[in-house]
Amino acid sequence: MKIRLLFALFVAVSQLACGGEDAAVASIRNGFDDPSADRQPPWTFCETRYNGVDFGRIAFGAESEAREVQPGFDFVLMVASFGDPGCPMATVLPLASRVREETVAGQRRTITIDLPNHQGPCPPMGIQPLPEETYERIRSLWPEFEFEPYASRADNGGCAP
């Protein structure tokens, strides 16, 4: 009887410590360094968030630490800097994954954001534009970057004239 009780207690504590069966684990990879792509734009992800969890800064070609997330669908939201890993205001733009990414309970997943899997506010060469709702989510998460309202998003400093 004591062994069963200890085993049940061990399982319960393990599930609490590991997030239980309802959690998923995700990491975000900055895949803009893909050598098979036509070009490799030098984006640094200054801020990154997925499904309510912050993943922080992710350098060009790097991968974030794995983090526990709630299973479900969401865009990967980012503030990214083009060509300057220091993330100065003049080079940053709001970006997001092109589709809502999915994580499943018990899954460990790496989400790669690359040339075909992103959208932005001032898309060059046919990149899908951010929907207004996604753009405004990014503005509300990181107001310190002072992105222009959706209607004037092409006026952001990082947008090419």
N, C-alpha and C positions, 0 to 999 in steps of 0.2 A: 504494500500500500504506500509506504514512504517513497519507494522508487518511482511509482507512478505520479505521485504528487510532485516530487522533485523534477521529474521529466516535464510535466505539464507547466510547472513554474518556469523551467528553463526555456521551453518553447514560447511561452507568453513574453518573457523578458527579451528573448531574441527577436521576436516580431516587433516589439516596441522599439528596440534599439536599431533595427534595420528598416523600420518604416512599415513593417507588415507586408502582407500579400497585396495590399491595395496600391503600393507605390511602384513607380518606374524609375529608372536611372537613365539620365541623358547627359550627353556632352555635345558641345557645338564645335564644329571644325570650320575654320576659315579656309575654304577651298579655292580661293581666287588664284592660288599658285599652280593650278592644274596645268601641266605641260601639254595636255592634249587639246586645250581650249585655244581658240583663235588668238586670244590675248589674255594677259594676266594682270588685270587692273590692281594696283597695289593698295588695296583697302586694309586698314586696321580697324577692327571692331572696338571702338572706345568704350561702349556700354552695350551689353547684350542681355536680353531677358527672354525667357521662354516659359510659358504656362505659369506665370507669377513668380518665377525663380530667377534671381540675378546670376549671370555667368561672368560678368565683368569684362575686362579687356582681353581681346584675343588677337594676337599678332598675325600678320600675313603668313599663311601656311601653317598656323599653329592650331592646337585643339585645347579647349577649356578643360578644367577639371570636371569629372563626372559629378552630377548633383542629383539628388532625389527630387522628383517632380510628381505631381498628381497626374494620373493617366488622363488622356483626353487630346483634344485638338486645339492648336493655337498657332499663330504666326510666331516665328522667331523675330523679335523686335530689336533693332540696333540703331545706334548712332555710330557712323563709320567715318573715318578720315581717309581721304584719298592722298596717297603719297607722303604722308607725314605721320609716323607712329606716335608723335607727341600730342596728337589730337587738338591742334589749334582751331579756334572758332572759324577761321577762314576756309578750312578744308573739310569740315564735317557736314554730313547730310544724314537724314533719317532713311534707313533702309529696313526692309523686312523680307522674310522668306516669301517666295512667290506663291506658295500654297500653305494652307494650315497643315502643320506637321502633326503627326499622331504618335503618342506613346501609349503603351498598353501595360496594364498591371503585370509586374514581374519581369518586364522587359528591360534590357540594357541597350540603349540606342545612341548612335552618333549621328547627329543631324549636320549635314554638310551644306554650307551656304557658299555658292559659287556663281559663276557667270550666268548659267541658265536658271538657277534657283534663287533669284532675288528680284526685288522691285524697288523703285526709288521715286523721289519727288520730281526729278527733272531728267527723265530717262533718255539717254543717248542710244542711238542705233537700235531702236525697237525694244528696249527693255520695258517691261510692263510697268505702268505707273501705279503708285500706291493708291488704294482706295482711301477716300476721305476718312472713314472711321479708323483705319489702321494708322494713317498719318497723325490724326489727332490723339490717338493713344500714345504714340511716341512723344509728341509734344507735351502731353500731360505727365508722362513718366520722367522726362528730363527737361524741365523748363529752363534750366541754366544754359542750354544751348541756344535759346532764343530763336527757334525756327519760326519763320513767317507763317501766318495762317494759311490754310489750305488754298484759298483762292489766289494767293500771291506766292505760292511755294517756289516758283521758278526764280524768285528774288533772293532765295537763300544764297549765302556767300559761296558755297561749294558748287552751285549750278553754273555751268559754262554759259557765257552770254550768247 
